[in-house]
């Protein structure tokens, strides 16, 4: 089969349906029909969340989270995919949250993490899978598609730019490798220092706990990947796998940056899908509650209503290193400053 092409409905749910169940991670409530599973890997297991539609699926979607993320980042998107007839599996990458955390730094390189995506895709039978990677997950997914294009029907890069830049994650790497993840959390969320977890709303508590449970090696290794300046857009285009670049529509609370320029290097032209909100992450309250009885005083704003596509525009010619959702070094952010938000410190 030609990379990037499928022929109608297929039986991709069979092996996905047989993945063994595992307890949910954390206290967040998952939507109906979202099941937590584990995916066997040579070093242990990755944690996953799956949905299966009624009847035969249109295909299978594999979702890869970003830096310091987890499968829960896609908890609002998974029911939408199921409703529209897709089988889907979101994973927590190696060392994230409740996935196995090897103590070998070699497990957290770009090649190793891309290899993990390939291994997971090979366990989902019924034809090539549609791959979606958010931020760092898009960088890793791109490498996986370049390595094994025959396994993928399409690749969608959700707020994931064509390249990084040196020292982009220097602070995160130094803190994780030195004093540890707790110091990293406190550096990005000083207003929550000294606040007991019982005084945090569920989303803030979850994001904090997830960061503390994530391997420092994942933070160091992921930061190094995000600093790689190689632009592999041409290599991705040469695979023939249809590529999509998704970005959020700028809002009054988000960074106002221009659309980065991606070349249409693929035989299947890259398309822009402009969505209504930021990527599927939690935007937790910036201030702790003022009095102890008001546990979870402020409600988290969840930005995962992915009613895509809303608008489609052709990409401009040329390249830029700027991230589609964040201003790069030296690029001025034209929006009013806002306080740091727990869980939104790191991408």
C-alpha positions in Angstrom: 0.0 0.0 0.0 1.3 3.4 -0.8 2.3 5.4 2.3 -0.4 7.7 3.4 -3.3 5.9 1.7 -6.1 3.7 3.1 -9.0 2.2 1.4 -12.3 2.7 3.3 -13.0 1.1 6.7 -10.7 -1.4 8.2 -10.5 -3.7 11.2 -7.9 -1.6 13.2 -9.9 -2.1 16.4 -9.0 -5.7 16.9 -5.5 -5.4 18.5 -6.3 -2.0 20.0 -9.3 -3.6 21.7 -7.1 -6.4 23.2 -4.7 -4.1 25.0 -4.8 -4.9 28.7 -6.6 -2.5 31.0 -4.8 -0.6 33.8 -6.1 1.7 36.6 -6.6 5.4 35.6 -3.8 7.8 36.6 -4.7 10.6 39.0 -8.1 11.8 40.0 -9.4 13.4 36.9 -12.7 12.0 35.6 -12.4 10.5 32.1 -15.3 10.8 29.7 -17.5 7.7 29.0 -16.0 5.1 26.7 -12.4 6.3 27.4 -10.5 3.3 28.8 -7.0 3.3 30.3 -4.7 0.6 28.9 -1.1 -0.3 28.8 1.1 -1.0 25.8 4.0 -3.5 26.1 7.4 -2.1 25.4 10.9 -3.7 25.6 11.6 -1.8 28.7 8.2 -2.1 30.4 4.9 -0.5 29.4 3.5 2.8 28.2 0.2 4.1 29.6 -2.5 4.7 27.1 -6.1 5.8 26.8 -8.3 4.3 24.1 -11.7 4.8 22.5 -13.5 2.4 20.2 -16.5 3.4 18.1 -19.6 1.4 17.6 -19.1 -0.8 14.6 -16.0 -0.8 12.3 -13.8 2.3 12.7 -13.0 4.6 9.8 -9.4 4.2 10.9 -7.1 4.4 13.9 -5.6 7.6 15.3 -2.5 7.6 17.5 -1.9 10.7 19.7 1.4 11.6 21.2 1.7 14.3 23.9 4.2 17.1 24.3 6.9 18.1 26.8 5.8 17.2 30.3 2.4 16.1 29.0 0.6 12.8 29.2 -2.3 10.9 27.6 -4.7 13.0 29.7 -4.0 16.0 27.5 -6.3 14.4 24.9 -9.1 13.4 27.3 -11.6 15.8 25.6 -10.5 15.0 22.1 -10.8 11.2 22.4 -14.7 11.2 22.8 -15.0 13.4 19.7 -12.9 11.0 17.6 -15.0 8.1 18.8 -18.3 9.9 18.1 -17.1 10.5 14.5 -16.3 6.9 14.0 -12.6 6.6 14.7 -10.6 4.3 17.0 -8.0 6.2 18.9 -5.1 5.6 21.3 -3.4 8.4 23.2 -0.2 7.5 25.0 2.0 8.9 27.8 5.5 8.9 26.4 8.4 7.1 28.1 9.0 8.4 31.6 5.8 10.5 31.7 3.3 10.1 34.6 2.6 6.4 35.0 4.5 5.1 32.0 7.7 3.1 32.7 10.7 5.3 33.4 14.0 3.6 32.3 17.0 4.9 34.1 19.1 5.0 30.9 19.3 8.5 29.3 19.5 6.7 25.9 15.8 5.9 26.3 14.9 9.6 26.0 16.7 10.6 22.8 14.8 11.6 19.6 15.7 8.3 17.9 14.6 6.2 20.9 11.3 8.1 21.4 10.5 7.9 17.6 11.2 4.2 17.9 8.6 4.0 20.6 6.0 5.6 18.4 6.9 3.1 15.6 6.6 0.2 18.1 3.2 1.4 19.2 2.0 1.9 15.6 3.1 -1.7 14.8 0.8 -3.0 17.5 -2.2 -1.3 15.9 -3.2 -3.5 13.0 -5.6 -2.9 10.2 -3.5 -0.6 8.1 -1.5 2.6 8.5 -2.5 4.8 11.4 -3.2 8.5 11.5 -0.6 10.1 13.8 -1.1 13.4 15.7 1.7 14.9 17.8 1.4 17.9 20.0 4.5 20.1 20.4 7.4 17.8 21.3 5.2 14.9 20.3 5.0 16.4 16.8 8.8 16.5 16.6 9.0 12.9 17.7 6.1 11.9 15.4 7.8 13.5 12.4 10.9 11.5 13.1 8.9 8.3 13.3 7.1 9.0 10.0 10.5 9.7 8.3 11.8 6.4 9.7 8.8 4.2 8.8 6.4 6.0 6.5 4.6 2.8 5.5 3.1 2.7 9.0 1.3 6.1 8.8 -1.7 7.2 6.8 -1.1 10.9 7.8 0.7 13.0 10.3 -0.7 16.1 12.0 1.6 18.5 13.8 -0.4 20.3 16.5 1.5 23.5 17.5 4.8 21.8 16.6 7.3 23.9 14.7 9.9 22.7 12.1 12.9 23.2 14.3 14.2 24.3 17.7 17.0 26.5 18.9 19.9 26.2 21.3 19.3 26.7 25.1 15.5 26.8 24.6 14.9 24.5 27.6 18.1 25.3 29.5 16.3 26.2 32.7 14.1 23.1 32.7 17.1 20.8 32.0 19.2 22.3 34.7 16.5 22.2 37.4 15.4 18.7 36.5 18.9 17.4 36.5 19.9 19.2 39.7 17.4 20.0 42.5 14.6 18.0 40.7 11.1 18.3 39.4 9.7 19.9 42.6 12.1 22.8 42.1 11.0 23.0 38.5 7.4 23.3 39.5 8.1 25.9 42.1 10.2 28.0 39.7 7.3 28.2 37.3 4.5 28.4 39.8 5.8 30.5 42.8 2.3 31.5 43.9 1.6 27.9 44.8 4.6 27.4 47.0 3.6 26.3 50.4 0.0 25.6 49.4 -1.2 22.2 50.4 -2.5 20.0 47.6 -5.9 19.8 49.3 -6.3 23.5 48.6 -5.7 23.1 44.9 -8.4 22.6 42.3 -8.3 19.1 40.7 -6.7 20.2 37.5 -3.8 22.1 39.2 -3.3 19.2 41.6 -3.2 16.7 38.7 -0.7 18.8 36.7 1.6 19.2 39.7 1.4 15.5 40.6 2.1 14.6 36.9 5.2 16.7 36.8 6.5 15.2 40.1 5.9 11.7 38.8 7.6 12.3 35.5 11.2 11.2 35.2 13.8 14.0 35.3 15.4 12.1 32.4 12.3 12.7 30.3 12.5 16.5 31.0 16.2 16.6 30.3 16.0 14.4 27.1 12.9 16.2 25.8 14.5 19.6 26.4 17.5 18.5 24.4 15.3 17.4 21.5 13.5 20.7 21.5 16.8 22.5 21.1 17.8 20.7 17.9 17.9 23.2 15.1 17.6 20.7 12.2 14.7 21.4 10.0 13.5 18.0 8.5 10.5 19.3 6.6 11.9 18.2 3.3 12.6 14.7 4.6 9.0 14.6 5.9 7.7 15.7 2.5 9.7 13.1 0.7 7.9 10.3 2.5 4.7 11.1 0.6 2.7 10.9 3.8 0.0 13.6 3.9 1.1 16.3 6.5 -1.1 18.7 8.3 -0.1 21.7 10.5 -2.6 22.7 13.1 -2.4 25.9 15.1 -4.6 27.7 17.6 -6.4 30.9 16.7 -4.8 33.8 18.7 -7.0 34.9 21.6 -6.9 37.9 23.9 -5.1 35.8 26.5 -2.7 34.0 24.2 0.4 35.0 22.3 -0.2 36.9 19.1 2.4 35.6 16.7 2.4 35.5 12.9 1.8 32.2 11.1 5.1 30.5 10.5 6.1 29.6 6.9 6.2 26.0 6.0 7.1 24.8 2.5 4.7 22.5 0.6 7.4 19.9 0.2 5.1 16.9 0.1 3.4 15.5 -2.9 0.4 15.8 -0.7 0.5 19.6 0.1 0.7 20.6 3.7 -2.6 22.3 4.9 -3.3 24.7 7.7 -6.3 23.9 10.0 -7.0 26.9 12.2 -8.8 25.9 15.3 -10.8 27.9 17.8 -8.6 27.5 20.9 -5.2 26.5 22.3 -4.0 22.9 22.2 -5.7 20.3 24.5 -4.1 21.2 27.8 -5.4 22.6 31.1 -5.2 26.3 31.8 -5.3 26.1 35.6 -5.9 29.2 37.8 -3.0 31.4 38.3 -3.8 32.3 42.0 -4.3 29.9 44.9 -7.5 30.2 46.8 -7.6 32.9 49.4 -9.1 30.9 52.2 -8.5 27.3 53.1 -12.2 26.2 53.1 -12.5 27.1 49.4 -10.8 24.1 47.9 -10.8 24.4 44.1 -12.1 28.0 44.4 -11.4 28.8 40.8 -12.6 26.5 38.0 -9.9 25.5 35.4 -10.5 26.5 31.8 -10.2 23.5 29.6 -9.2 24.2 26.1 -9.8 21.0 24.2 -12.9 21.7 22.0 -11.3 20.7 18.8 -14.0 21.5 16.2 -11.6 21.3 13.3 -11.3 22.2 10.6 -12.6 25.8 11.0 -10.6 27.4 8.3 -8.1 26.1 5.8 -5.4 28.2 4.2 -2.4 27.4 2.1 1.0 27.7 3.7 3.4 30.4 2.5 6.7 29.5 0.8 9.9 29.5 2.8 10.8 28.5 6.4 11.1 29.9 9.8 12.2 28.5 13.1 9.5 30.1 15.1 7.1 27.8 16.9 3.5 28.0 15.5 2.1 28.7 19.0 4.9 30.5 20.7 7.2 33.4 19.8 10.8 32.5 19.2 13.9 34.2 20.7 13.9 37.9 20.0 10.4 37.8 18.7 8.1 40.3 20.5 4.9 39.1 22.0 2.2 41.6 21.3 -0.2 40.7 24.1 -0.7 41.9 27.6 1.4 40.1 30.2 -0.4 37.5 32.2 0.6 35.6 35.4 2.3 32.3 35.2 -0.2 29.4 35.1 0.3 26.1 36.8 0.9 23.4 34.3 1.4 25.9 31.4 5.0 26.6 32.3 6.5 24.1 30.0 5.5 22.9 26.6 
